[in-house]
């Protein structure tokens, strides 16, 4: 619906989407014997690598978290 009614997606977003799809398909082919038939999230390392590459292509540099920031980040819990 979004593509038909909301002027589609800019190429800046679609390139990451296609990269996620292609690398996830490659991952599936490489790990097919280890996986069961169900829905999987994109592996975090694939998702993060695509994000890093996109930011690098845009000339954006990422800070490295301090130990204190890492600790805080991993202290969050989800309430369901």
N, CA, C and O atoms as a Maestro MAE file, in Angstrom:
{
 s_m_m2io_version
 :::
 2.0.0
}

f_m_ct {
 s_m_title
 :::
 protein
 m_atom[320] {
  # First column is atom index #
  i_m_mmod_type
  r_m_x_coord
  r_m_y_coord
  r_m_z_coord
  i_m_residue_number
  s_m_chain_name
  s_m_pdb_residue_name
  s_m_pdb_atom_name
  i_m_atomic_number
  :::
  1 25 0.816 -1.187 0.000 1 A "UNK " " N  " 7
  2 3 0.000 0.000 0.000 1 A "UNK " " CA " 6
  3 2 0.857 1.247 0.000 1 A "UNK " " C  " 6
  4 15 0.539 2.217 -0.689 1 A "UNK " " O  " 8
  5 25 1.938 1.238 0.762 2 A "UNK " " N  " 7
  6 3 2.789 2.423 0.828 2 A "UNK " " CA " 6
  7 2 3.377 2.769 -0.535 2 A "UNK " " C  " 6
  8 15 3.418 3.938 -0.919 2 A "UNK " " O  " 8
  9 25 3.832 1.752 -1.266 3 A "UNK " " N  " 7
  10 3 4.428 2.027 -2.568 3 A "UNK " " CA " 6
  11 2 3.409 2.598 -3.547 3 A "UNK " " C  " 6
  12 15 3.758 3.415 -4.399 3 A "UNK " " O  " 8
  13 25 2.156 2.175 -3.431 4 A "UNK " " N  " 7
  14 3 1.129 2.649 -4.352 4 A "UNK " " CA " 6
  15 2 0.499 3.962 -3.942 4 A "UNK " " C  " 6
  16 15 0.083 4.733 -4.807 4 A "UNK " " O  " 8
  17 25 0.415 4.239 -2.667 5 A "UNK " " N  " 7
  18 3 -0.342 5.395 -2.208 5 A "UNK " " CA " 6
  19 2 0.500 6.480 -1.549 5 A "UNK " " C  " 6
  20 15 -0.030 7.538 -1.207 5 A "UNK " " O  " 8
  21 25 1.773 6.250 -1.364 6 A "UNK " " N  " 7
  22 3 2.567 7.240 -0.635 6 A "UNK " " CA " 6
  23 2 3.854 7.604 -1.380 6 A "UNK " " C  " 6
  24 15 4.872 7.902 -0.754 6 A "UNK " " O  " 8
  25 25 3.810 7.579 -2.673 7 A "UNK " " N  " 7
  26 3 4.930 7.981 -3.526 7 A "UNK " " CA " 6
  27 2 6.146 7.081 -3.410 7 A "UNK " " C  " 6
  28 15 7.248 7.497 -3.764 7 A "UNK " " O  " 8
  29 25 5.980 5.882 -2.931 8 A "UNK " " N  " 7
  30 3 7.076 4.923 -2.888 8 A "UNK " " CA " 6
  31 2 8.150 5.251 -1.874 8 A "UNK " " C  " 6
  32 15 7.967 6.102 -1.004 8 A "UNK " " O  " 8
  33 25 9.270 4.564 -1.997 9 A "UNK " " N  " 7
  34 3 10.408 4.740 -1.098 9 A "UNK " " CA " 6
  35 2 11.564 5.363 -1.875 9 A "UNK " " C  " 6
  36 15 11.778 5.018 -3.037 9 A "UNK " " O  " 8
  37 25 12.306 6.265 -1.259 10 A "UNK " " N  " 7
  38 3 13.473 6.812 -1.942 10 A "UNK " " CA " 6
  39 2 14.553 5.741 -2.105 10 A "UNK " " C  " 6
  40 15 14.628 4.797 -1.319 10 A "UNK " " O  " 8
  41 25 15.375 5.896 -3.119 11 A "UNK " " N  " 7
  42 3 16.438 4.919 -3.359 11 A "UNK " " CA " 6
  43 2 17.379 4.806 -2.170 11 A "UNK " " C  " 6
  44 15 18.004 3.763 -1.980 11 A "UNK " " O  " 8
  45 25 17.491 5.853 -1.370 12 A "UNK " " N  " 7
  46 3 18.361 5.824 -0.195 12 A "UNK " " CA " 6
  47 2 17.892 4.803 0.833 12 A "UNK " " C  " 6
  48 15 18.690 4.322 1.637 12 A "UNK " " O  " 8
  49 25 16.630 4.476 0.814 13 A "UNK " " N  " 7
  50 3 16.091 3.468 1.724 13 A "UNK " " CA " 6
  51 2 16.065 2.106 1.040 13 A "UNK " " C  " 6
  52 15 16.361 1.084 1.658 13 A "UNK " " O  " 8
  53 25 15.711 2.104 -0.233 14 A "UNK " " N  " 7
  54 3 15.583 0.843 -0.951 14 A "UNK " " CA " 6
  55 2 16.911 0.115 -1.086 14 A "UNK " " C  " 6
  56 15 16.927 -1.116 -1.068 14 A "UNK " " O  " 8
  57 25 18.034 0.830 -1.222 15 A "UNK " " N  " 7
  58 3 19.308 0.135 -1.354 15 A "UNK " " CA " 6
  59 2 19.609 -0.697 -0.116 15 A "UNK " " C  " 6
  60 15 20.149 -1.798 -0.223 15 A "UNK " " O  " 8
  61 25 19.264 -0.177 1.057 16 A "UNK " " N  " 7
  62 3 19.490 -0.942 2.290 16 A "UNK " " CA " 6
  63 2 18.532 -2.124 2.366 16 A "UNK " " C  " 6
  64 15 18.907 -3.205 2.821 16 A "UNK " " O  " 8
  65 25 17.301 -1.920 1.921 17 A "UNK " " N  " 7
  66 3 16.315 -2.995 1.934 17 A "UNK " " CA " 6
  67 2 16.754 -4.140 1.018 17 A "UNK " " C  " 6
  68 15 16.679 -5.309 1.395 17 A "UNK " " O  " 8
  69 25 17.212 -3.794 -0.181 18 A "UNK " " N  " 7
  70 3 17.667 -4.825 -1.117 18 A "UNK " " CA " 6
  71 2 18.919 -5.529 -0.593 18 A "UNK " " C  " 6
  72 15 19.062 -6.742 -0.750 18 A "UNK " " O  " 8
  73 25 19.810 -4.783 0.019 19 A "UNK " " N  " 7
  74 3 21.014 -5.392 0.599 19 A "UNK " " CA " 6
  75 2 20.621 -6.369 1.704 19 A "UNK " " C  " 6
  76 15 21.170 -7.468 1.781 19 A "UNK " " O  " 8
  77 25 19.676 -5.978 2.559 20 A "UNK " " N  " 7
  78 3 19.197 -6.872 3.618 20 A "UNK " " CA " 6
  79 2 18.601 -8.141 3.025 20 A "UNK " " C  " 6
  80 15 18.872 -9.241 3.506 20 A "UNK " " O  " 8
  81 25 17.794 -7.991 1.989 21 A "UNK " " N  " 7
  82 3 17.163 -9.151 1.364 21 A "UNK " " CA " 6
  83 2 18.207 -10.086 0.757 21 A "UNK " " C  " 6
  84 15 18.157 -11.299 0.960 21 A "UNK " " O  " 8
  85 25 19.154 -9.511 0.009 22 A "UNK " " N  " 7
  86 3 20.160 -10.330 -0.663 22 A "UNK " " CA " 6
  87 2 21.064 -11.044 0.337 22 A "UNK " " C  " 6
  88 15 21.320 -12.241 0.200 22 A "UNK " " O  " 8
  89 25 21.547 -10.318 1.338 23 A "UNK " " N  " 7
  90 3 22.442 -10.935 2.316 23 A "UNK " " CA " 6
  91 2 21.706 -11.928 3.211 23 A "UNK " " C  " 6
  92 15 22.295 -12.911 3.660 23 A "UNK " " O  " 8
  93 25 20.440 -11.683 3.469 24 A "UNK " " N  " 7
  94 3 19.647 -12.641 4.252 24 A "UNK " " CA " 6
  95 2 19.400 -13.912 3.444 24 A "UNK " " C  " 6
  96 15 19.428 -15.011 3.998 24 A "UNK " " O  " 8
  97 25 19.161 -13.773 2.152 25 A "UNK " " N  " 7
  98 3 18.990 -14.957 1.290 25 A "UNK " " CA " 6
  99 2 20.283 -15.760 1.235 25 A "UNK " " C  " 6
  100 15 20.256 -16.990 1.283 25 A "UNK " " O  " 8
  101 25 21.418 -15.065 1.134 26 A "UNK " " N  " 7
  102 3 22.709 -15.745 1.135 26 A "UNK " " CA " 6
  103 2 22.917 -16.485 2.457 26 A "UNK " " C  " 6
  104 15 23.368 -17.631 2.466 26 A "UNK " " O  " 8
  105 25 22.587 -15.825 3.577 27 A "UNK " " N  " 7
  106 3 22.708 -16.447 4.897 27 A "UNK " " CA " 6
  107 2 21.847 -17.712 4.966 27 A "UNK " " C  " 6
  108 15 22.290 -18.750 5.459 27 A "UNK " " O  " 8
  109 25 20.629 -17.612 4.474 28 A "UNK " " N  " 7
  110 3 19.716 -18.762 4.481 28 A "UNK " " CA " 6
  111 2 20.310 -19.930 3.698 28 A "UNK " " C  " 6
  112 15 20.278 -21.071 4.161 28 A "UNK " " O  " 8
  113 25 20.848 -19.650 2.523 29 A "UNK " " N  " 7
  114 3 21.449 -20.717 1.724 29 A "UNK " " CA " 6
  115 2 22.638 -21.358 2.428 29 A "UNK " " C  " 6
  116 15 22.847 -22.566 2.323 29 A "UNK " " O  " 8
  117 25 23.413 -20.555 3.142 30 A "UNK " " N  " 7
  118 3 24.592 -21.076 3.832 30 A "UNK " " CA " 6
  119 2 24.241 -21.848 5.106 30 A "UNK " " C  " 6
  120 15 25.033 -22.665 5.575 30 A "UNK " " O  " 8
  121 25 23.044 -21.587 5.671 31 A "UNK " " N  " 7
  122 3 22.667 -22.206 6.946 31 A "UNK " " CA " 6
  123 2 21.380 -23.030 6.852 31 A "UNK " " C  " 6
  124 15 20.767 -23.336 7.876 31 A "UNK " " O  " 8
  125 25 20.971 -23.386 5.650 32 A "UNK " " N  " 7
  126 3 19.680 -24.055 5.459 32 A "UNK " " CA " 6
  127 2 19.561 -25.355 6.264 32 A "UNK " " C  " 6
  128 15 18.478 -25.682 6.748 32 A "UNK " " O  " 8
  129 25 20.645 -26.082 6.407 33 A "UNK " " N  " 7
  130 3 20.588 -27.351 7.145 33 A "UNK " " CA " 6
  131 2 20.418 -27.161 8.645 33 A "UNK " " C  " 6
  132 15 20.026 -28.095 9.345 33 A "UNK " " O  " 8
  133 25 20.709 -25.962 9.149 34 A "UNK " " N  " 7
  134 3 20.616 -25.678 10.581 34 A "UNK " " CA " 6
  135 2 19.291 -25.023 10.966 34 A "UNK " " C  " 6
  136 15 19.018 -24.820 12.150 34 A "UNK " " O  " 8
  137 25 18.468 -24.692 9.972 35 A "UNK " " N  " 7
  138 3 17.278 -23.881 10.245 35 A "UNK " " CA " 6
  139 2 16.005 -24.688 10.055 35 A "UNK " " C  " 6
  140 15 15.941 -25.602 9.232 35 A "UNK " " O  " 8
  141 25 14.999 -24.330 10.831 36 A "UNK " " N  " 7
  142 3 13.693 -24.948 10.686 36 A "UNK " " CA " 6
  143 2 12.792 -23.983 9.916 36 A "UNK " " C  " 6
  144 15 13.120 -22.806 9.768 36 A "UNK " " O  " 8
  145 25 11.677 -24.475 9.436 37 A "UNK " " N  " 7
  146 3 10.745 -23.658 8.658 37 A "UNK " " CA " 6
  147 2 9.970 -22.733 9.600 37 A "UNK " " C  " 6
  148 15 9.015 -23.158 10.249 37 A "UNK " " O  " 8
  149 25 10.384 -21.475 9.668 38 A "UNK " " N  " 7
  150 3 9.715 -20.448 10.455 38 A "UNK " " CA " 6
  151 2 10.229 -19.083 10.021 38 A "UNK " " C  " 6
  152 15 11.114 -19.000 9.169 38 A "UNK " " O  " 8
  153 25 9.700 -18.036 10.581 39 A "UNK " " N  " 7
  154 3 10.154 -16.684 10.276 39 A "UNK " " CA " 6
  155 2 11.334 -16.338 11.174 39 A "UNK " " C  " 6
  156 15 11.289 -16.561 12.384 39 A "UNK " " O  " 8
  157 25 12.375 -15.800 10.585 40 A "UNK " " N  " 7
  158 3 13.573 -15.396 11.315 40 A "UNK " " CA " 6
  159 2 13.796 -13.893 11.158 40 A "UNK " " C  " 6
  160 15 13.456 -13.313 10.126 40 A "UNK " " O  " 8
  161 25 14.359 -13.278 12.168 41 A "UNK " " N  " 7
  162 3 14.810 -11.894 12.059 41 A "UNK " " CA " 6
  163 2 16.118 -11.889 11.276 41 A "UNK " " C  " 6
  164 15 16.842 -12.884 11.260 41 A "UNK " " O  " 8
  165 25 16.412 -10.780 10.636 42 A "UNK " " N  " 7
  166 3 17.696 -10.633 9.947 42 A "UNK " " CA " 6
  167 2 18.796 -10.737 11.001 42 A "UNK " " C  " 6
  168 15 18.719 -10.065 12.029 42 A "UNK " " O  " 8
  169 25 19.812 -11.559 10.770 43 A "UNK " " N  " 7
  170 3 20.895 -11.655 11.741 43 A "UNK " " CA " 6
  171 2 21.492 -10.272 12.028 43 A "UNK " " C  " 6
  172 15 21.712 -9.479 11.113 43 A "UNK " " O  " 8
  173 25 21.746 -10.000 13.286 44 A "UNK " " N  " 7
  174 3 22.193 -8.679 13.718 44 A "UNK " " CA " 6
  175 2 23.475 -8.239 13.017 44 A "UNK " " C  " 6
  176 15 23.627 -7.063 12.684 44 A "UNK " " O  " 8
  177 25 24.393 -9.173 12.793 45 A "UNK " " N  " 7
  178 3 25.649 -8.773 12.147 45 A "UNK " " CA " 6
  179 2 25.425 -8.314 10.712 45 A "UNK " " C  " 6
  180 15 26.114 -7.406 10.246 45 A "UNK " " O  " 8
  181 25 24.484 -8.916 10.006 46 A "UNK " " N  " 7
  182 3 24.151 -8.470 8.649 46 A "UNK " " CA " 6
  183 2 23.545 -7.079 8.702 46 A "UNK " " C  " 6
  184 15 23.951 -6.192 7.952 46 A "UNK " " O  " 8
  185 25 22.586 -6.887 9.575 47 A "UNK " " N  " 7
  186 3 21.901 -5.601 9.695 47 A "UNK " " CA " 6
  187 2 22.884 -4.484 10.070 47 A "UNK " " C  " 6
  188 15 22.831 -3.393 9.502 47 A "UNK " " O  " 8
  189 25 23.768 -4.756 11.016 48 A "UNK " " N  " 7
  190 3 24.731 -3.743 11.451 48 A "UNK " " CA " 6
  191 2 25.758 -3.438 10.366 48 A "UNK " " C  " 6
  192 15 26.162 -2.287 10.200 48 A "UNK " " O  " 8
  193 25 26.181 -4.462 9.626 49 A "UNK " " N  " 7
  194 3 27.150 -4.245 8.557 49 A "UNK " " CA " 6
  195 2 26.551 -3.352 7.460 49 A "UNK " " C  " 6
  196 15 27.226 -2.456 6.952 49 A "UNK " " O  " 8
  197 25 25.309 -3.594 7.104 50 A "UNK " " N  " 7
  198 3 24.646 -2.764 6.101 50 A "UNK " " CA " 6
  199 2 24.536 -1.326 6.598 50 A "UNK " " C  " 6
  200 15 24.770 -0.387 5.837 50 A "UNK " " O  " 8
  201 25 24.186 -1.150 7.856 51 A "UNK " " N  " 7
  202 3 24.075 0.195 8.423 51 A "UNK " " CA " 6
  203 2 25.429 0.903 8.401 51 A "UNK " " C  " 6
  204 15 25.506 2.083 8.056 51 A "UNK " " O  " 8
  205 25 26.501 0.186 8.770 52 A "UNK " " N  " 7
  206 3 27.839 0.785 8.756 52 A "UNK " " CA " 6
  207 2 28.245 1.213 7.349 52 A "UNK " " C  " 6
  208 15 28.776 2.305 7.149 52 A "UNK " " O  " 8
  209 25 27.986 0.332 6.375 53 A "UNK " " N  " 7
  210 3 28.334 0.642 4.995 53 A "UNK " " CA " 6
  211 2 27.549 1.841 4.471 53 A "UNK " " C  " 6
  212 15 28.101 2.691 3.772 53 A "UNK " " O  " 8
  213 25 26.273 1.909 4.808 54 A "UNK " " N  " 7
  214 3 25.443 3.031 4.364 54 A "UNK " " CA " 6
  215 2 25.950 4.336 4.964 54 A "UNK " " C  " 6
  216 15 26.083 5.337 4.260 54 A "UNK " " O  " 8
  217 25 26.230 4.326 6.255 55 A "UNK " " N  " 7
  218 3 26.728 5.535 6.901 55 A "UNK " " CA " 6
  219 2 28.082 5.945 6.319 55 A "UNK " " C  " 6
  220 15 28.335 7.132 6.111 55 A "UNK " " O  " 8
  221 25 28.940 4.978 6.058 56 A "UNK " " N  " 7
  222 3 30.241 5.292 5.460 56 A "UNK " " CA " 6
  223 2 30.053 5.906 4.076 56 A "UNK " " C  " 6
  224 15 30.758 6.850 3.719 56 A "UNK " " O  " 8
  225 25 29.110 5.381 3.293 57 A "UNK " " N  " 7
  226 3 28.837 5.929 1.965 57 A "UNK " " CA " 6
  227 2 28.316 7.357 2.050 57 A "UNK " " C  " 6
  228 15 28.506 8.151 1.129 57 A "UNK " " O  " 8
  229 25 27.665 7.676 3.148 58 A "UNK " " N  " 7
  230 3 27.128 9.025 3.357 58 A "UNK " " CA " 6
  231 2 28.160 9.941 4.024 58 A "UNK " " C  " 6
  232 15 27.896 11.125 4.232 58 A "UNK " " O  " 8
  233 25 29.333 9.393 4.358 59 A "UNK " " N  " 7
  234 3 30.359 10.188 5.012 59 A "UNK " " CA " 6
  235 2 30.119 10.408 6.491 59 A "UNK " " C  " 6
  236 15 30.675 11.330 7.087 59 A "UNK " " O  " 8
  237 25 29.288 9.556 7.088 60 A "UNK " " N  " 7
  238 3 28.958 9.683 8.506 60 A "UNK " " CA " 6
  239 2 29.849 8.741 9.310 60 A "UNK " " C  " 6
  240 15 29.993 7.571 8.956 60 A "UNK " " O  " 8
  241 25 30.437 9.237 10.372 61 A "UNK " " N  " 7
  242 3 31.268 8.412 11.253 61 A "UNK " " CA " 6
  243 2 30.505 8.127 12.543 61 A "UNK " " C  " 6
  244 15 29.752 8.969 13.033 61 A "UNK " " O  " 8
  245 25 30.709 6.934 13.081 62 A "UNK " " N  " 7
  246 3 30.007 6.506 14.288 62 A "UNK " " CA " 6
  247 2 30.974 6.547 15.471 62 A "UNK " " C  " 6
  248 15 32.119 6.109 15.366 62 A "UNK " " O  " 8
  249 25 30.506 7.071 16.578 63 A "UNK " " N  " 7
  250 3 31.287 7.032 17.810 63 A "UNK " " CA " 6
  251 2 31.277 5.611 18.359 63 A "UNK " " C  " 6
  252 15 30.363 4.832 18.089 63 A "UNK " " O  " 8
  253 25 32.286 5.294 19.115 64 A "UNK " " N  " 7
  254 3 32.334 4.012 19.812 64 A "UNK " " CA " 6
  255 2 31.825 4.261 21.222 64 A "UNK " " C  " 6
  256 15 32.230 5.218 21.880 64 A "UNK " " O  " 8
  257 25 30.918 3.376 21.685 65 A "UNK " " N  " 7
  258 3 30.357 3.535 23.023 65 A "UNK " " CA " 6
  259 2 31.420 3.323 24.093 65 A "UNK " " C  " 6
  260 15 32.316 2.493 23.943 65 A "UNK " " O  " 8
  261 25 31.307 4.078 25.159 66 A "UNK " " N  " 7
  262 3 32.176 3.862 26.310 66 A "UNK " " CA " 6
  263 2 31.674 2.641 27.071 66 A "UNK " " C  " 6
  264 15 30.563 2.169 26.829 66 A "UNK " " O  " 8
  265 25 32.477 2.139 27.974 67 A "UNK " " N  " 7
  266 3 32.061 0.994 28.794 67 A "UNK " " CA " 6
  267 2 30.799 1.341 29.598 67 A "UNK " " C  " 6
  268 15 29.909 0.507 29.762 67 A "UNK " " O  " 8
  269 25 30.738 2.570 30.090 68 A "UNK " " N  " 7
  270 3 29.567 3.002 30.857 68 A "UNK " " CA " 6
  271 2 28.312 3.042 29.974 68 A "UNK " " C  " 6
  272 15 27.230 2.652 30.414 68 A "UNK " " O  " 8
  273 25 28.458 3.511 28.736 69 A "UNK " " N  " 7
  274 3 27.314 3.547 27.822 69 A "UNK " " CA " 6
  275 2 26.852 2.144 27.462 69 A "UNK " " C  " 6
  276 15 25.652 1.878 27.393 69 A "UNK " " O  " 8
  277 25 27.807 1.243 27.230 70 A "UNK " " N  " 7
  278 3 27.472 -0.157 26.931 70 A "UNK " " CA " 6
  279 2 26.696 -0.779 28.088 70 A "UNK " " C  " 6
  280 15 25.691 -1.458 27.876 70 A "UNK " " O  " 8
  281 25 27.167 -0.545 29.306 71 A "UNK " " N  " 7
  282 3 26.507 -1.089 30.496 71 A "UNK " " CA " 6
  283 2 25.069 -0.574 30.577 71 A "UNK " " C  " 6
  284 15 24.142 -1.347 30.820 71 A "UNK " " O  " 8
  285 25 24.888 0.724 30.375 72 A "UNK " " N  " 7
  286 3 23.553 1.313 30.418 72 A "UNK " " CA " 6
  287 2 22.668 0.727 29.317 72 A "UNK " " C  " 6
  288 15 21.514 0.381 29.571 72 A "UNK " " O  " 8
  289 25 23.194 0.615 28.114 73 A "UNK " " N  " 7
  290 3 22.432 0.088 26.992 73 A "UNK " " CA " 6
  291 2 21.924 -1.326 27.282 73 A "UNK " " C  " 6
  292 15 20.780 -1.655 26.970 73 A "UNK " " O  " 8
  293 25 22.775 -2.153 27.875 74 A "UNK " " N  " 7
  294 3 22.395 -3.544 28.136 74 A "UNK " " CA " 6
  295 2 21.598 -3.706 29.430 74 A "UNK " " C  " 6
  296 15 21.210 -4.821 29.781 74 A "UNK " " O  " 8
  297 25 21.354 -2.614 30.137 75 A "UNK " " N  " 7
  298 3 20.566 -2.704 31.362 75 A "UNK " " CA " 6
  299 2 19.074 -2.584 31.105 75 A "UNK " " C  " 6
  300 15 18.271 -2.827 32.006 75 A "UNK " " O  " 8
  301 25 18.690 -2.211 29.884 76 A "UNK " " N  " 7
  302 3 17.267 -2.027 29.571 76 A "UNK " " CA " 6
  303 2 16.564 -3.383 29.573 76 A "UNK " " C  " 6
  304 15 17.130 -4.395 29.159 76 A "UNK " " O  " 8
  305 25 15.343 -3.379 30.040 77 A "UNK " " N  " 7
  306 3 14.528 -4.587 30.009 77 A "UNK " " CA " 6
  307 2 13.215 -4.276 29.337 77 A "UNK " " C  " 6
  308 15 12.754 -3.134 29.344 77 A "UNK " " O  " 8
  309 25 12.622 -5.282 28.765 78 A "UNK " " N  " 7
  310 3 11.351 -5.124 28.058 78 A "UNK " " CA " 6
  311 2 10.221 -5.579 28.965 78 A "UNK " " C  " 6
  312 15 10.308 -6.630 29.600 78 A "UNK " " O  " 8
  313 25 9.173 -4.791 29.022 79 A "UNK " " N  " 7
  314 3 8.000 -5.151 29.818 79 A "UNK " " CA " 6
  315 2 6.928 -5.638 28.844 79 A "UNK " " C  " 6
  316 15 6.544 -4.920 27.920 79 A "UNK " " O  " 8
  317 25 6.457 -6.848 29.057 80 A "UNK " " N  " 7
  318 3 5.424 -7.385 28.158 80 A "UNK " " CA " 6
  319 2 4.130 -7.614 28.879 80 A "UNK " " C  " 6
  320 15 3.156 -8.061 28.273 80 A "UNK " " O  " 8
  :::
 }
 m_bond[319] {
  # First column is bond index #
  i_m_from
  i_m_to
  i_m_order
  :::
  1 1 2 1
  2 2 3 1
  3 3 4 2
  4 3 5 1
  5 5 6 1
  6 6 7 1
  7 7 8 2
  8 7 9 1
  9 9 10 1
  10 10 11 1
  11 11 12 2
  12 11 13 1
  13 13 14 1
  14 14 15 1
  15 15 16 2
  16 15 17 1
  17 17 18 1
  18 18 19 1
  19 19 20 2
  20 19 21 1
  21 21 22 1
  22 22 23 1
  23 23 24 2
  24 23 25 1
  25 25 26 1
  26 26 27 1
  27 27 28 2
  28 27 29 1
  29 29 30 1
  30 30 31 1
  31 31 32 2
  32 31 33 1
  33 33 34 1
  34 34 35 1
  35 35 36 2
  36 35 37 1
  37 37 38 1
  38 38 39 1
  39 39 40 2
  40 39 41 1
  41 41 42 1
  42 42 43 1
  43 43 44 2
  44 43 45 1
  45 45 46 1
  46 46 47 1
  47 47 48 2
  48 47 49 1
  49 49 50 1
  50 50 51 1
  51 51 52 2
  52 51 53 1
  53 53 54 1
  54 54 55 1
  55 55 56 2
  56 55 57 1
  57 57 58 1
  58 58 59 1
  59 59 60 2
  60 59 61 1
  61 61 62 1
  62 62 63 1
  63 63 64 2
  64 63 65 1
  65 65 66 1
  66 66 67 1
  67 67 68 2
  68 67 69 1
  69 69 70 1
  70 70 71 1
  71 71 72 2
  72 71 73 1
  73 73 74 1
  74 74 75 1
  75 75 76 2
  76 75 77 1
  77 77 78 1
  78 78 79 1
  79 79 80 2
  80 79 81 1
  81 81 82 1
  82 82 83 1
  83 83 84 2
  84 83 85 1
  85 85 86 1
  86 86 87 1
  87 87 88 2
  88 87 89 1
  89 89 90 1
  90 90 91 1
  91 91 92 2
  92 91 93 1
  93 93 94 1
  94 94 95 1
  95 95 96 2
  96 95 97 1
  97 97 98 1
  98 98 99 1
  99 99 100 2
  100 99 101 1
  101 101 102 1
  102 102 103 1
  103 103 104 2
  104 103 105 1
  105 105 106 1
  106 106 107 1
  107 107 108 2
  108 107 109 1
  109 109 110 1
  110 110 111 1
  111 111 112 2
  112 111 113 1
  113 113 114 1
  114 114 115 1
  115 115 116 2
  116 115 117 1
  117 117 118 1
  118 118 119 1
  119 119 120 2
  120 119 121 1
  121 121 122 1
  122 122 123 1
  123 123 124 2
  124 123 125 1
  125 125 126 1
  126 126 127 1
  127 127 128 2
  128 127 129 1
  129 129 130 1
  130 130 131 1
  131 131 132 2
  132 131 133 1
  133 133 134 1
  134 134 135 1
  135 135 136 2
  136 135 137 1
  137 137 138 1
  138 138 139 1
  139 139 140 2
  140 139 141 1
  141 141 142 1
  142 142 143 1
  143 143 144 2
  144 143 145 1
  145 145 146 1
  146 146 147 1
  147 147 148 2
  148 147 149 1
  149 149 150 1
  150 150 151 1
  151 151 152 2
  152 151 153 1
  153 153 154 1
  154 154 155 1
  155 155 156 2
  156 155 157 1
  157 157 158 1
  158 158 159 1
  159 159 160 2
  160 159 161 1
  161 161 162 1
  162 162 163 1
  163 163 164 2
  164 163 165 1
  165 165 166 1
  166 166 167 1
  167 167 168 2
  168 167 169 1
  169 169 170 1
  170 170 171 1
  171 171 172 2
  172 171 173 1
  173 173 174 1
  174 174 175 1
  175 175 176 2
  176 175 177 1
  177 177 178 1
  178 178 179 1
  179 179 180 2
  180 179 181 1
  181 181 182 1
  182 182 183 1
  183 183 184 2
  184 183 185 1
  185 185 186 1
  186 186 187 1
  187 187 188 2
  188 187 189 1
  189 189 190 1
  190 190 191 1
  191 191 192 2
  192 191 193 1
  193 193 194 1
  194 194 195 1
  195 195 196 2
  196 195 197 1
  197 197 198 1
  198 198 199 1
  199 199 200 2
  200 199 201 1
  201 201 202 1
  202 202 203 1
  203 203 204 2
  204 203 205 1
  205 205 206 1
  206 206 207 1
  207 207 208 2
  208 207 209 1
  209 209 210 1
  210 210 211 1
  211 211 212 2
  212 211 213 1
  213 213 214 1
  214 214 215 1
  215 215 216 2
  216 215 217 1
  217 217 218 1
  218 218 219 1
  219 219 220 2
  220 219 221 1
  221 221 222 1
  222 222 223 1
  223 223 224 2
  224 223 225 1
  225 225 226 1
  226 226 227 1
  227 227 228 2
  228 227 229 1
  229 229 230 1
  230 230 231 1
  231 231 232 2
  232 231 233 1
  233 233 234 1
  234 234 235 1
  235 235 236 2
  236 235 237 1
  237 237 238 1
  238 238 239 1
  239 239 240 2
  240 239 241 1
  241 241 242 1
  242 242 243 1
  243 243 244 2
  244 243 245 1
  245 245 246 1
  246 246 247 1
  247 247 248 2
  248 247 249 1
  249 249 250 1
  250 250 251 1
  251 251 252 2
  252 251 253 1
  253 253 254 1
  254 254 255 1
  255 255 256 2
  256 255 257 1
  257 257 258 1
  258 258 259 1
  259 259 260 2
  260 259 261 1
  261 261 262 1
  262 262 263 1
  263 263 264 2
  264 263 265 1
  265 265 266 1
  266 266 267 1
  267 267 268 2
  268 267 269 1
  269 269 270 1
  270 270 271 1
  271 271 272 2
  272 271 273 1
  273 273 274 1
  274 274 275 1
  275 275 276 2
  276 275 277 1
  277 277 278 1
  278 278 279 1
  279 279 280 2
  280 279 281 1
  281 281 282 1
  282 282 283 1
  283 283 284 2
  284 283 285 1
  285 285 286 1
  286 286 287 1
  287 287 288 2
  288 287 289 1
  289 289 290 1
  290 290 291 1
  291 291 292 2
  292 291 293 1
  293 293 294 1
  294 294 295 1
  295 295 296 2
  296 295 297 1
  297 297 298 1
  298 298 299 1
  299 299 300 2
  300 299 301 1
  301 301 302 1
  302 302 303 1
  303 303 304 2
  304 303 305 1
  305 305 306 1
  306 306 307 1
  307 307 308 2
  308 307 309 1
  309 309 310 1
  310 310 311 1
  311 311 312 2
  312 311 313 1
  313 313 314 1
  314 314 315 1
  315 315 316 2
  316 315 317 1
  317 317 318 1
  318 318 319 1
  319 319 320 2
  :::
 }
}
